[in-house]
Amino acid sequence: MMNVFCKTLLASALASATLASAYAAEPLTVYGKLNVTAQSNDEGDESVTTIQSNASRFGVKGEFELSSSLEAFYTVEYEVDTGDDSKNNFLARNQFVGLKGDFGALSVGRNDTILKVSQGKVDLFNDLSGDIKHLFKGENRLAQTATYLTPAFGDFKVGVTYAAEGDGAQMSAGSDDGFSIAALYGDAKLKKTPIFASVAYDSDVKGYDVLRATVQGKVADLVLGGMYQQQEKSENGDSKNGFLLSAAYHIDAVVLKAQYQDMEDKGDSWSVGGDYKLGKPTKLLAFYTNRSIDGESSDDKYFGVGIEHKF
């Protein structure tokens, strides 16, 4: 009797271990990057030297097959500010859960709007001092969103983001429910297609209506990009126009970059820089950004050198 009990107990333990292993085998990716620069920041009064983090981040993401035609997916990502004096230096980034299948993909949670996504890689100084967010509206990540992306029709996709009225950023801007919609063509990384293009529109997202058109293309080792943007305050219709031009040239492990941005009645910005790839996940970088704000007597100037490592 005792022998049968022991065998049953052993079989139950093995079965439990097998089930646990099956669930543990759910695909899970741990990822992130550290981008840290030593900078000289001159914003009018005097130059300040900093060693700062540029949207360094840590996250986990994964997918789970629910059936032959349905998958669940999720992302939980935090920004890690290595230059913050506080030890509590985690800030929420994209954090969402969703389902995808033949119908497309639907996700809910904290997420970039589809208009922000529509910029692709045209902003060559993204996350640095020359980031387009300093002059252009629409670079929004909202806490209470639902985003739907259609299946691909050839190289075309359409996406829409709903921003709930109860979202804190919407409420602080005096906005009701907001919507962001975009039509996308091609591969933003320019690996599967030589051209990426998009047209996107925000309606009452954080108090602004924004129309944005983006195009970027690759010819041999040269990458050229451009963006046109019209933005207006939802409450009074005050409309402004702006544009961006960017260029990158690849020479073996070196990428040389230049970018110019202008927004009517706001200011303009130009940046130059370069990356040197030490290996697939690691690069050295250097940049200079000059930003002129209308009505201010002096320009803001930023010079930085640093390192980025992805994992």
C-alpha positions as CSV (number, residue, x, y, z in Angstrom):
1,M,0.0,0.0,0.0
2,M,2.8,2.4,1.0
3,N,4.6,1.5,-2.3
4,V,1.6,2.4,-4.4
5,F,1.2,5.7,-2.5
6,C,4.8,6.6,-3.1
7,K,4.5,5.8,-6.8
8,T,1.3,7.9,-7.1
9,L,3.0,10.8,-5.2
10,L,6.0,10.6,-7.5
11,A,3.8,10.5,-10.6
12,S,1.9,13.6,-9.4
13,A,5.1,15.4,-8.7
14,L,6.4,14.6,-12.2
15,A,3.1,15.7,-13.8
16,S,3.2,19.0,-11.9
17,A,6.8,19.6,-12.9
18,T,5.9,19.0,-16.5
19,L,3.0,21.4,-16.4
20,A,5.1,24.0,-14.7
21,S,7.8,23.6,-17.3
22,A,5.2,24.0,-20.1
23,Y,4.0,27.3,-18.7
24,A,7.5,28.4,-18.0
25,A,8.3,27.9,-21.6
26,E,6.1,30.7,-22.6
27,P,8.2,33.0,-24.9
28,L,9.6,35.9,-22.8
29,T,12.1,38.5,-24.0
30,V,14.0,40.7,-21.6
31,Y,15.4,43.7,-23.4
32,G,16.6,47.2,-23.0
33,K,19.3,49.7,-23.6
34,L,21.6,52.1,-21.8
35,N,22.3,55.4,-23.5
36,V,24.5,57.7,-21.4
37,T,26.3,60.9,-22.6
38,A,28.6,63.4,-21.1
39,Q,27.2,66.8,-22.2
40,S,27.8,70.5,-22.2
41,N,24.3,72.2,-22.1
42,D,24.2,75.9,-22.7
43,E,20.6,77.1,-22.3
44,G,21.3,80.9,-22.2
45,D,22.7,81.7,-18.8
46,E,25.8,79.5,-18.6
47,S,27.1,76.2,-19.7
48,V,26.4,73.2,-17.4
49,T,28.2,69.8,-17.7
50,T,26.1,66.7,-17.2
51,I,26.4,63.0,-17.4
52,Q,22.9,62.1,-18.4
53,S,20.7,59.2,-19.4
54,N,18.8,59.5,-22.7
55,A,15.7,57.4,-22.4
56,S,17.6,54.3,-21.2
57,R,15.1,51.6,-20.6
58,F,14.4,48.1,-19.3
59,G,11.5,45.9,-20.3
60,V,10.0,42.5,-20.8
61,K,7.7,41.4,-23.7
62,G,6.2,38.2,-25.0
63,E,3.6,36.3,-26.9
64,F,1.5,33.3,-26.1
65,E,-0.4,31.1,-28.6
66,L,-4.0,30.7,-27.4
67,S,-5.1,28.8,-30.5
68,S,-4.1,28.3,-34.1
69,S,-5.6,31.7,-35.0
70,L,-5.2,33.8,-31.8
71,E,-2.2,35.1,-29.8
72,A,-1.9,37.2,-26.7
73,F,1.0,39.6,-26.4
74,Y,2.2,42.1,-23.9
75,T,4.9,44.6,-23.1
76,V,6.0,46.1,-19.7
77,E,8.7,48.7,-20.1
78,Y,10.3,51.3,-17.8
79,E,12.7,54.2,-18.4
80,V,15.8,54.1,-16.2
81,D,17.2,57.5,-15.5
82,T,20.8,56.9,-14.5
83,G,21.4,60.6,-14.1
84,D,18.6,61.2,-11.5
85,D,19.7,62.0,-8.0
86,S,16.8,59.9,-6.6
87,K,17.3,56.2,-6.3
88,N,13.6,55.8,-7.4
89,N,14.6,56.4,-11.0
90,F,12.0,54.2,-12.8
91,L,9.5,55.9,-15.1
92,A,6.6,54.2,-16.9
93,R,6.9,53.8,-20.7
94,N,4.8,51.5,-22.9
95,Q,2.8,49.0,-20.8
96,F,0.1,47.1,-22.6
97,V,-1.6,43.8,-23.3
98,G,-3.4,42.7,-26.4
99,L,-4.7,40.0,-28.8
100,K,-3.7,39.5,-32.4
101,G,-4.8,37.2,-35.3
102,D,-6.1,37.3,-38.8
103,F,-8.2,40.4,-37.8
104,G,-5.0,42.4,-36.9
105,A,-3.9,43.4,-33.4
106,L,-5.7,45.1,-30.6
107,S,-3.9,46.3,-27.4
108,V,-5.0,48.3,-24.3
109,G,-2.9,50.1,-21.7
110,R,-0.2,52.7,-21.7
111,N,1.1,53.2,-25.3
112,D,2.5,55.5,-27.9
113,T,-0.2,57.0,-30.1
114,I,-0.2,55.7,-33.7
115,L,0.8,59.3,-34.9
116,K,4.0,59.0,-32.8
117,V,4.7,55.6,-34.2
118,S,4.2,56.9,-37.7
119,Q,7.4,58.9,-37.6
120,G,9.4,55.6,-38.1
121,K,13.1,56.3,-37.8
122,V,13.1,59.7,-39.5
123,D,14.2,61.5,-36.3
124,L,17.9,60.7,-36.3
125,F,18.4,62.4,-32.9
126,N,15.5,60.7,-31.2
127,D,15.9,60.7,-27.3
128,L,18.8,63.2,-27.5
129,S,18.8,67.0,-27.2
130,G,17.8,67.3,-30.9
131,D,14.6,65.2,-30.5
132,I,11.7,66.5,-32.6
133,K,9.5,66.7,-29.5
134,H,11.1,70.0,-28.5
135,L,9.4,71.8,-31.5
136,F,6.6,69.5,-32.7
137,K,3.5,68.4,-30.8
138,G,2.2,64.9,-31.2
139,E,5.0,62.9,-29.5
140,N,2.5,61.4,-27.0
141,R,2.5,58.3,-24.8
142,L,-0.8,58.1,-23.0
143,A,-1.8,55.9,-20.0
144,Q,-5.4,55.1,-21.1
145,T,-5.4,54.0,-24.7
146,A,-6.7,51.3,-27.0
147,T,-4.8,50.8,-30.3
148,Y,-5.9,48.7,-33.3
149,L,-3.6,47.8,-36.2
150,T,-5.0,46.2,-39.3
151,P,-3.4,43.1,-41.0
152,A,-0.8,44.1,-43.7
153,F,-2.2,44.6,-47.2
154,G,0.9,44.1,-49.1
155,D,3.2,46.7,-47.5
156,F,0.3,48.8,-46.2
157,K,-1.2,49.0,-42.7
158,V,-3.7,51.3,-41.0
159,G,-3.7,52.0,-37.3
160,V,-5.9,53.9,-34.9
161,T,-5.5,54.9,-31.2
162,Y,-8.3,55.9,-28.9
163,A,-7.3,58.1,-26.0
164,A,-9.8,58.0,-23.1
165,E,-11.2,61.2,-21.7
166,G,-10.2,59.9,-18.2
167,D,-6.5,59.9,-19.1
168,G,-4.7,62.4,-16.9
169,A,-2.9,64.1,-19.8
170,Q,-6.2,64.4,-21.7
171,M,-7.9,65.9,-18.6
172,S,-5.1,68.4,-17.9
173,A,-5.3,69.6,-21.5
174,G,-9.0,70.1,-21.3
175,S,-9.6,67.4,-23.9
176,D,-12.4,64.9,-24.3
177,D,-11.9,61.6,-26.0
178,G,-9.1,61.8,-28.5
179,F,-8.3,59.8,-31.6
180,S,-5.1,59.2,-33.5
181,I,-5.1,57.5,-37.0
182,A,-2.3,56.6,-39.5
183,A,-1.8,54.9,-42.8
184,L,1.7,53.3,-43.0
185,Y,3.6,52.0,-45.9
186,G,6.8,49.9,-45.8
187,D,9.3,48.9,-43.2
188,A,10.4,51.7,-40.8
189,K,13.8,50.1,-40.4
190,L,14.2,50.1,-44.3
191,K,15.3,46.5,-44.3
192,K,12.3,44.9,-46.1
193,T,11.5,47.9,-48.2
194,P,13.7,50.8,-49.5
195,I,11.0,53.4,-48.6
196,F,8.9,54.1,-45.5
197,A,6.0,56.6,-45.7
198,S,3.1,57.5,-43.5
199,V,0.2,60.0,-43.1
200,A,-1.2,60.5,-39.6
201,Y,-3.7,62.7,-37.8
202,D,-4.4,63.4,-34.2
203,S,-7.9,64.7,-33.2
204,D,-8.0,66.4,-29.8
205,V,-5.0,64.5,-28.3
206,K,-3.6,66.4,-25.4
207,G,-5.3,69.5,-26.6
208,Y,-4.0,69.5,-30.2
209,D,-5.1,68.4,-33.7
210,V,-2.0,67.4,-35.6
211,L,-1.5,66.4,-39.3
212,R,1.8,64.7,-40.0
213,A,3.3,63.3,-43.2
214,T,6.6,61.4,-43.1
215,V,8.8,59.8,-45.8
216,Q,12.2,58.1,-45.5
217,G,14.2,56.3,-48.2
218,K,17.5,54.5,-48.7
219,V,19.7,54.6,-51.7
220,A,22.9,52.6,-51.3
221,D,24.5,54.0,-48.2
222,L,22.5,57.2,-48.1
223,V,19.3,57.6,-46.1
224,L,17.1,60.7,-46.6
225,G,14.0,61.6,-44.7
226,G,11.5,64.4,-44.4
227,M,8.4,65.3,-42.4
228,Y,5.7,67.9,-42.7
229,Q,3.5,68.8,-39.8
230,Q,0.5,71.1,-39.2
231,Q,-0.6,71.5,-35.6
232,E,-3.4,73.5,-34.0
233,K,-4.9,73.9,-30.6
234,S,-8.2,72.1,-30.5
235,E,-9.9,74.9,-28.4
236,N,-9.1,77.9,-30.6
237,G,-7.8,76.6,-34.0
238,D,-4.5,78.4,-33.7
239,S,-2.6,76.6,-36.5
240,K,1.2,76.4,-37.1
241,N,3.2,74.6,-39.9
242,G,6.6,73.0,-39.6
243,F,8.9,70.6,-41.4
244,L,12.0,68.4,-40.8
245,L,14.7,67.2,-43.1
246,S,17.3,64.5,-42.1
247,A,20.1,62.6,-43.8
248,A,22.4,59.8,-42.7
249,Y,25.4,58.3,-44.6
250,H,26.9,54.9,-43.7
251,I,30.7,54.4,-44.1
252,D,31.5,50.9,-42.8
253,A,31.0,51.1,-39.0
254,V,30.4,54.9,-39.1
255,V,27.1,56.7,-39.6
256,L,27.3,60.5,-40.2
257,K,24.0,62.3,-39.5
258,A,22.5,65.8,-40.0
259,Q,19.0,67.1,-39.3
260,Y,17.1,70.4,-39.6
261,Q,13.7,71.2,-38.0
262,D,11.5,74.3,-38.2
263,M,8.2,75.2,-36.6
264,E,6.4,78.4,-37.5
265,D,6.3,81.0,-34.6
266,K,8.2,78.5,-32.4
267,G,11.7,78.2,-33.6
268,D,14.2,76.0,-35.4
269,S,16.8,73.4,-34.6
270,W,19.8,71.8,-36.4
271,S,21.9,68.9,-35.3
272,V,24.9,67.1,-36.6
273,G,26.6,64.0,-35.3
274,G,27.9,60.5,-35.8
275,D,27.8,57.0,-34.5
276,Y,30.6,54.4,-34.5
277,K,29.5,50.8,-34.1
278,L,31.8,48.7,-31.9
279,G,29.6,45.6,-32.3
280,K,26.0,44.7,-33.0
281,P,24.7,45.9,-29.6
282,T,27.1,48.7,-28.8
283,K,28.0,52.1,-30.3
284,L,29.8,55.3,-29.5
285,L,28.1,58.5,-30.4
286,A,28.7,62.2,-30.6
287,F,26.4,65.1,-31.5
288,Y,25.9,68.9,-31.5
289,T,22.5,70.6,-31.4
290,N,21.7,74.2,-31.8
291,R,18.1,75.3,-31.1
292,S,16.7,78.8,-31.6
293,I,13.4,79.7,-29.9
294,D,11.5,82.7,-31.3
295,G,11.6,85.6,-28.9
296,E,14.6,84.5,-27.0
297,S,17.9,86.4,-27.3
298,S,20.3,83.5,-27.4
299,D,20.2,80.0,-28.8
300,D,20.4,76.8,-26.8
301,K,23.5,74.7,-27.5
302,Y,24.1,71.1,-26.7
303,F,27.3,69.0,-27.3
304,G,27.5,65.4,-26.1
305,V,29.6,62.3,-26.5
306,G,28.5,58.9,-25.1
307,I,27.9,55.2,-25.4
308,E,24.8,53.1,-26.1
309,H,24.5,49.4,-25.4
310,K,21.4,47.3,-26.2
311,F,20.5,44.0,-24.7
